[in-house]
């Protein structure tokens, strides 16, 4: 997409499209290469408060609005209804259920770990907006992993899953009755007999800030 925009801008700028749909990483690249332009002449967009905070963040690059988010994905818990009637809602009920829960422990992004860390109250930025980690809070997540491994919920086998897609395919293959997956996978490929629920957080009702 960016190669096409770049080429068109160079030889026929009047043919550059007025509107394109871009994933967030591509939006960042396009903005920094001057291939798209911010809505700096439309203050109504920048001042609109009827957006979730995460949507506002997705729309901005270097604090300028470059887009209007219209779709997003979310991590959810998927489970087989024939095996689980009451899905775990927190860490305690997850361990009490004592059924394997698949997630990509080998993922470089560690989104599930990062989500649990935030749900436990962990901060990701300091007062100056710089990256920040609360070691004690992260330790509580690792403590949960350790006790979950003892109860049979987690295992070292999870390291072979490098993405949510890997874990989801293993779930479809019958390697477990629960998995952490994108809600889009649930909508499009999970099939009958699978239900979705919120991620099991430290305490039922605790949430990950967007």
C-alpha positions as CSV (number, residue, x, y, z in Angstrom):
1,X,0.0,0.0,0.0
2,X,2.7,2.5,1.0
3,X,4.8,1.7,-2.1
4,X,1.7,2.4,-4.3
5,X,1.0,5.7,-2.5
6,X,4.7,6.7,-2.7
7,X,4.9,5.9,-6.4
8,X,1.6,7.7,-7.2
9,X,2.7,10.8,-5.2
10,X,5.9,11.0,-7.2
11,X,4.4,10.8,-10.7
12,X,0.7,11.8,-10.4
13,X,0.1,13.5,-7.1
14,X,-3.5,14.4,-8.1
15,X,-4.3,10.7,-8.3
16,X,-3.3,10.0,-4.7
17,X,-6.4,8.7,-2.8
18,X,-8.1,11.0,-0.4
19,X,-8.9,8.2,2.0
20,X,-7.1,4.9,2.8
21,X,-7.5,2.2,5.4
22,X,-4.3,1.4,7.2
23,X,-3.3,-0.8,10.2
24,X,-1.7,1.2,13.0
25,X,1.9,0.3,12.3
26,X,1.5,1.3,8.7
27,X,-0.2,4.5,9.7
28,X,2.9,5.4,11.8
29,X,5.2,4.8,8.9
30,X,3.1,6.7,6.4
31,X,2.8,9.7,8.8
32,X,6.6,9.9,9.4
33,X,7.3,9.6,5.7
34,X,4.9,12.4,4.8
35,X,2.6,10.1,2.8
36,X,-0.5,11.1,4.8
37,X,-1.4,14.3,6.5
38,X,-2.9,15.1,9.9
39,X,-6.3,16.6,10.6
40,X,-4.8,19.7,12.0
41,X,-7.3,21.9,10.2
42,X,-10.3,20.1,11.8
43,X,-10.2,20.9,15.6
44,X,-13.6,19.1,16.0
45,X,-11.9,15.8,15.5
46,X,-9.1,16.5,17.9
47,X,-11.5,17.9,20.6
48,X,-14.1,15.1,20.3
49,X,-14.4,13.4,23.7
50,X,-16.8,10.6,22.5
51,X,-13.9,8.2,21.9
52,X,-12.3,5.6,24.1
53,X,-8.8,6.6,25.3
54,X,-7.2,3.8,23.3
55,X,-8.9,4.9,20.1
56,X,-7.6,8.4,20.6
57,X,-4.1,7.0,21.0
58,X,-4.5,4.9,17.9
59,X,-5.5,8.0,15.9
60,X,-2.4,10.0,16.9
61,X,1.2,10.0,15.7
62,X,3.5,12.4,17.5
63,X,0.4,13.9,19.1
64,X,-1.3,14.8,15.8
65,X,-4.4,13.1,14.5
66,X,-3.8,11.2,11.3
67,X,-6.8,8.8,11.3
68,X,-10.2,7.8,12.5
69,X,-10.2,4.3,14.1
70,X,-13.1,2.3,12.8
71,X,-12.2,-1.3,14.0
72,X,-10.1,-3.0,16.6
73,X,-9.4,-6.4,18.0
74,X,-9.3,-7.7,21.6
75,X,-7.9,-10.6,23.5
76,X,-10.5,-12.9,25.0
77,X,-10.8,-16.3,26.7
78,X,-12.2,-19.0,24.4
79,X,-13.5,-22.2,25.9
80,X,-15.3,-25.4,24.9
81,X,-18.8,-25.3,26.4
82,X,-19.1,-29.1,26.6
83,X,-16.1,-29.2,29.0
84,X,-16.6,-25.9,30.8
85,X,-19.9,-24.5,32.0
86,X,-18.6,-21.7,34.2
87,X,-15.4,-20.1,32.7
88,X,-12.8,-18.8,35.1
89,X,-13.1,-15.1,35.9
90,X,-10.0,-14.5,38.0
91,X,-6.7,-16.2,39.0
92,X,-8.2,-18.1,41.8
93,X,-11.0,-19.7,39.8
94,X,-8.5,-20.4,37.0
95,X,-6.4,-22.5,39.3
96,X,-9.4,-24.2,40.9
97,X,-10.7,-25.3,37.5
98,X,-7.3,-26.9,36.9
99,X,-7.7,-27.3,33.2
100,X,-5.0,-26.4,30.7
101,X,-5.2,-22.9,29.4
102,X,-3.3,-22.3,26.1
103,X,-1.6,-19.0,25.4
104,X,1.6,-18.1,23.5
105,X,4.2,-18.1,26.2
106,X,6.9,-18.0,23.4
107,X,5.5,-14.7,22.0
108,X,8.0,-11.8,21.8
109,X,5.1,-9.4,22.4
110,X,3.9,-11.2,25.6
111,X,0.5,-9.5,25.2
112,X,-1.3,-11.8,27.7
113,X,1.4,-11.2,30.4
114,X,1.3,-7.5,29.7
115,X,-2.5,-7.5,30.0
116,X,-2.4,-9.3,33.3
117,X,0.3,-6.9,34.6
118,X,-1.8,-3.9,33.8
119,X,-4.9,-5.6,35.3
120,X,-2.9,-6.1,38.5
121,X,-2.3,-2.3,38.6
122,X,1.0,-2.2,36.9
123,X,2.1,1.0,35.3
124,X,3.6,1.3,31.8
125,X,4.7,5.0,31.9
126,X,6.2,7.2,34.6
127,X,5.2,10.8,35.3
128,X,7.2,12.0,32.4
129,X,5.6,9.6,30.0
130,X,8.7,7.3,29.8
131,X,8.4,3.5,29.7
132,X,8.1,2.1,33.2
133,X,7.6,-1.2,34.9
134,X,6.6,-1.9,38.5
135,X,8.8,-4.9,39.4
136,X,6.6,-6.0,42.4
137,X,3.5,-6.1,40.2
138,X,5.2,-8.0,37.5
139,X,6.4,-10.5,40.1
140,X,2.7,-11.2,41.1
141,X,2.0,-12.2,37.5
142,X,5.0,-14.6,37.5
143,X,3.9,-15.9,40.9
144,X,0.5,-16.7,39.3
145,X,2.2,-18.5,36.4
146,X,4.2,-20.6,38.8
147,X,1.2,-21.7,40.9
148,X,-0.8,-22.2,37.7
149,X,1.9,-24.5,36.4
150,X,1.8,-26.5,39.7
151,X,-2.0,-26.9,39.4
152,X,-1.7,-28.1,35.7
153,X,-3.1,-24.9,34.1
154,X,0.1,-23.9,32.5
155,X,3.1,-26.0,31.3
156,X,6.4,-25.5,29.6
157,X,4.8,-26.7,26.4
158,X,3.3,-23.3,26.0
159,X,6.7,-22.0,25.0
160,X,6.2,-23.5,21.5
161,X,3.3,-21.2,20.8
162,X,4.8,-18.0,19.3
163,X,1.5,-16.2,18.6
164,X,-2.1,-16.1,19.6
165,X,-2.8,-17.8,16.2
166,X,-0.5,-20.7,17.2
167,X,-2.4,-21.2,20.5
168,X,-5.8,-20.9,18.7
169,X,-4.9,-23.5,16.2
170,X,-3.8,-25.8,19.0
171,X,-7.2,-25.2,20.6
172,X,-9.0,-26.1,17.4
173,X,-6.8,-29.2,17.2
174,X,-8.1,-30.3,20.7
175,X,-4.9,-29.7,22.6
176,X,-6.9,-27.8,25.3
177,X,-10.3,-26.6,26.2
178,X,-9.3,-23.0,26.9
179,X,-7.2,-20.6,25.0
180,X,-6.3,-16.9,24.9
181,X,-7.2,-15.6,21.4
182,X,-8.3,-12.6,19.4
183,X,-12.0,-12.0,19.4
184,X,-11.9,-11.9,15.6
185,X,-10.8,-15.5,15.5
186,X,-13.8,-16.4,17.7
187,X,-16.2,-14.6,15.3
188,X,-14.8,-16.1,12.1
189,X,-13.3,-19.5,12.9
190,X,-14.2,-20.9,16.3
191,X,-17.3,-22.7,15.2
192,X,-20.1,-24.2,17.3
193,X,-19.3,-25.3,20.8
194,X,-16.9,-22.5,21.6
195,X,-17.9,-19.5,23.8
196,X,-15.9,-16.4,24.7
197,X,-15.4,-14.5,27.9
198,X,-13.3,-11.9,29.6
199,X,-9.7,-12.7,30.4
200,X,-9.1,-14.1,33.9
201,X,-7.7,-11.2,35.9
202,X,-6.2,-11.0,39.4
203,X,-9.6,-10.3,40.9
204,X,-13.0,-10.5,39.1
205,X,-13.9,-7.0,38.0
206,X,-10.3,-5.8,37.6
207,X,-9.7,-4.7,34.1
208,X,-6.7,-3.8,31.9
209,X,-6.7,0.0,31.1
210,X,-7.1,0.5,27.3
